[in-house]
């Protein structure tokens, strides 16, 4: 059933002011030739940004294949949270499902095929919240299936359905109650995951721009799962001084893409891979401890990491 050639999903590209990066992302979208393309561009904050925003819009408007194009170019700067939420709501007002990229996330061509198959296969499975494009397992696998199920959503490039968006609480209104009841501790068997997730959710609750943490909260409270390919299919290149939340010191999250074998080999059961999730969090915590050490000691200046 899933060996057939599927149409490239509808694509939403969210952009701002980094033309060099968005050009690389757009070139991969051009190769995939989606029949429905949605282009969202946030507005500039100043005159210097205005030039770069206009360049970005020029690049993404250069569509040279036959498709339905919708544009939403904001005159004013909406910011990360409001802009992303407005972009996704606009996208899902027009489609039932699709894939999303920000201007610094380069998808491989395998991701388009992978997401098309996953969007179709799990279209009506309420357990599945989204389709991740990234894999941070560094080659570790416990089986030879094409993907596994995780509680962790990665928002560097992902696929989802309108039904998923309906489960996303923009304001995390249930978080104080859940935190007070200790439900997060009961959800995770690993102490290191409990520490990490509590920190991420606390930050997301107080910081409206922490979209990743808010998506994680939606996954947890809905007992949801995120499909994660067993090879990395999206590379984030946005670790520089212009990044909103990260810098070169976080570039360990920029993982090269690899080929995914087709036809896909599907897991026989829809169950969270707790081992893979714990491995990811342990690796992530070690990287964050390294970052903390470099920043506190000033060694990041020696290595010219900012």
C-alpha positions in Angstrom: 0.0 0.0 0.0 2.7 2.5 0.9 5.2 1.6 -1.9 3.2 3.7 -4.3 4.4 7.1 -5.5 2.7 9.8 -3.3 2.3 13.4 -4.0 4.6 15.8 -2.2 2.7 17.2 0.8 1.6 20.8 1.0 4.6 23.0 2.2 4.7 25.9 4.6 7.9 27.9 4.6 8.3 30.4 7.5 10.9 33.0 6.8 12.4 36.2 8.2 15.7 37.9 7.4 18.4 35.4 6.5 18.5 35.2 2.6 21.6 33.0 2.4 19.9 30.3 4.5 16.4 30.5 3.0 17.9 30.1 -0.5 19.3 26.6 0.5 16.0 25.6 2.0 14.0 26.9 -0.9 16.2 25.0 -3.4 15.2 21.7 -1.7 11.6 22.7 -1.8 12.0 23.5 -5.5 13.4 20.0 -6.2 10.4 18.4 -4.4 7.9 20.5 -6.4 4.9 20.6 -4.1 1.6 21.3 -5.7 0.6 23.6 -2.8 3.1 26.1 -1.4 2.5 28.5 1.4 5.0 31.3 2.0 5.0 33.2 5.3 7.4 36.1 5.8 7.6 38.1 9.0 8.1 41.8 8.8 11.3 43.7 9.7 12.1 45.5 13.0 14.2 48.2 11.4 15.5 49.6 8.1 18.6 47.3 8.0 16.4 44.2 8.4 14.0 45.5 5.8 16.6 45.1 3.1 17.3 41.5 4.1 13.5 40.7 4.5 12.9 42.0 0.9 15.8 39.8 -0.4 14.2 36.8 1.4 10.9 37.5 -0.2 12.5 37.9 -3.6 14.1 34.4 -3.3 11.0 32.6 -2.1 8.8 34.2 -4.7 10.9 32.7 -7.5 8.6 29.7 -8.0 9.4 28.1 -11.4 7.1 25.1 -11.3 3.4 24.7 -11.6 1.7 24.9 -8.2 -0.8 26.8 -6.1 0.9 29.6 -4.3 -0.3 31.5 -1.3 1.6 34.3 0.3 1.3 36.0 3.7 3.9 38.7 3.9 3.6 40.7 7.1 4.2 44.5 7.0 5.1 44.6 10.7 7.2 42.4 12.8 5.1 39.8 14.7 7.9 38.0 16.5 8.6 34.3 16.8 5.6 33.2 18.8 2.9 35.3 17.2 4.4 34.9 13.8 4.8 31.1 13.9 1.3 30.6 15.4 -0.3 32.9 12.8 1.6 31.1 10.0 0.5 27.7 11.2 -3.1 28.7 11.7 -3.2 30.2 8.2 -1.7 27.1 6.7 -4.1 24.8 8.5 -7.1 27.0 7.5 -6.3 25.9 3.9 -5.0 22.3 4.3 -5.7 19.3 6.5 -2.1 18.3 6.6 1.4 19.2 5.4 5.0 19.9 6.3 6.6 23.0 7.8 10.1 24.4 7.5 11.7 27.5 8.9 14.3 29.4 6.9 17.3 27.7 8.5 16.1 24.0 8.2 17.3 22.2 5.1 15.2 19.1 4.3 16.6 16.1 2.3 14.5 14.9 -0.6 13.9 11.7 1.4 12.0 13.7 4.0 9.3 14.7 1.5 8.7 11.1 0.6 8.9 10.0 4.2 6.5 12.6 5.4 4.1 11.9 2.6 3.9 8.2 3.5 3.6 9.0 7.2 0.9 11.6 6.7 -1.2 9.1 4.8 -0.6 6.1 7.0 -1.3 7.8 10.3 -3.8 10.3 9.1 -6.6 9.2 11.4 -4.5 7.9 14.3 -5.1 10.3 17.1 -2.0 9.0 19.0 0.3 10.5 16.5 1.0 14.3 17.0 3.6 15.0 14.4 6.3 13.7 12.0 9.8 14.7 13.0 12.4 15.4 10.3 15.4 15.1 12.7 17.1 12.2 14.4 19.7 12.8 17.1 20.5 9.2 17.9 24.0 9.4 16.3 23.7 6.1 14.6 22.3 4.1 17.5 19.4 1.8 16.7 17.7 -1.0 18.6 15.9 -2.4 15.5 16.0 -2.2 11.7 12.7 -0.4 11.3 12.6 2.9 9.3 11.3 5.0 12.2 10.4 4.9 15.9 7.9 6.7 18.2 9.1 9.4 20.6 7.4 11.8 23.0 9.8 14.6 21.8 8.8 16.8 18.9 11.5 18.4 16.8 10.5 21.7 15.1 13.4 22.1 12.6 11.3 20.5 9.9 8.1 18.5 10.6 4.8 17.3 9.3 1.5 17.4 11.1 -2.3 17.4 10.7 -5.0 20.0 11.5 -6.2 17.6 14.2 -2.8 17.9 15.9 -3.0 21.7 16.0 -6.3 21.5 17.8 -4.5 19.8 20.7 -2.0 22.6 21.0 -2.7 24.9 23.9 -1.0 28.2 23.1 -1.0 29.3 26.7 -0.3 26.0 28.5 -3.3 26.7 30.7 -3.3 23.3 32.3 0.4 23.4 33.2 0.0 24.8 36.8 -2.4 22.1 37.7 -0.4 19.3 36.1 2.8 20.6 37.8 1.2 20.8 41.2 -0.2 17.2 40.9 3.3 15.9 40.0 2.1 14.3 36.7 5.4 15.0 34.9 7.3 12.9 37.4 4.9 10.0 36.9 5.1 10.3 33.1 8.9 9.7 32.8 10.7 6.7 34.2 14.2 8.2 33.9 15.3 10.8 36.5 17.4 12.7 33.9 14.3 13.0 31.7 12.2 14.3 34.6 14.8 16.9 35.4 15.2 18.0 31.8 11.5 18.1 30.9 10.5 20.0 34.1 13.1 22.6 33.2 11.9 22.9 29.6 8.3 23.1 30.6 8.9 25.7 33.3 10.8 27.8 30.8 8.1 27.4 28.1 5.4 28.4 30.6 7.1 31.7 31.4 8.6 32.4 27.9 6.0 32.6 25.2 8.6 32.3 22.4 9.7 28.8 23.6 7.6 27.1 21.0 9.4 23.7 21.2 8.6 23.4 24.9 5.0 24.2 24.3 4.7 21.5 21.6 6.3 19.1 24.0 3.7 19.9 26.6 1.0 19.3 24.1 2.5 15.9 23.3 2.7 14.9 26.9 -0.7 15.9 28.1 -2.3 14.2 25.1 -0.2 11.1 25.6 0.9 11.7 22.1 3.7 10.3 19.9 6.0 11.8 17.3 7.2 9.7 14.4 11.0 9.9 14.2 13.0 8.6 11.2 15.9 6.3 12.0 18.1 8.5 9.8 18.4 12.3 10.1 16.4 13.9 7.2 16.6 17.6 8.1 19.7 19.7 8.9 19.4 22.9 10.9 22.0 25.5 9.9 20.7 28.4 11.9 23.4 28.5 14.6 24.9 32.0 14.2 24.6 35.5 15.7 21.3 36.1 13.9 19.6 33.1 15.5 16.9 34.0 18.1 17.7 31.3 20.7 21.0 29.6 19.7 24.5 30.4 18.6 27.5 28.6 17.2 28.0 26.9 20.6 24.8 25.0 19.9 25.9 23.7 16.5 26.0 20.1 17.8 22.3 20.2 16.9 23.3 20.6 13.2 23.4 17.0 12.0 24.1 15.9 8.4 21.3 14.2 6.6 21.5 10.6 5.4 19.6 8.5 3.0 16.6 6.6 4.2 15.9 3.2 2.6 12.6 2.7 0.8 10.2 1.0 0.8 9.8 1.8 4.5 9.9 -0.9 7.1 7.1 -0.1 9.6 7.2 -1.0 13.3 4.6 -3.6 14.1 3.4 -1.7 17.2 2.7 2.0 18.0 4.7 2.3 21.2 7.1 4.9 22.5 10.8 3.9 22.3 11.8 4.9 25.9 15.4 3.8 25.3 15.8 6.0 22.3 14.2 8.9 24.2 16.5 8.5 27.2 19.6 8.2 25.0 18.6 11.5 23.3 18.1 13.3 26.6 21.4 12.0 28.1 23.3 13.2 25.1 21.5 16.6 25.1 22.2 17.1 28.8 25.9 16.4 28.4 26.0 18.9 25.5 24.2 21.5 27.6 26.6 20.9 30.6 29.5 21.4 28.2 27.9 24.7 27.0 27.4 25.8 30.6 31.1 25.0 31.5 32.4 26.9 28.4 30.3 30.0 29.1 31.1 30.1 32.9 34.8 29.6 32.4 35.1 31.9 29.4 36.7 29.2 27.3 34.1 29.8 24.6 36.1 33.0 23.8 39.3 31.0 23.3 37.6 28.6 21.0 35.7 31.5 19.3 32.4 29.9 20.1 29.6 32.4 20.9 
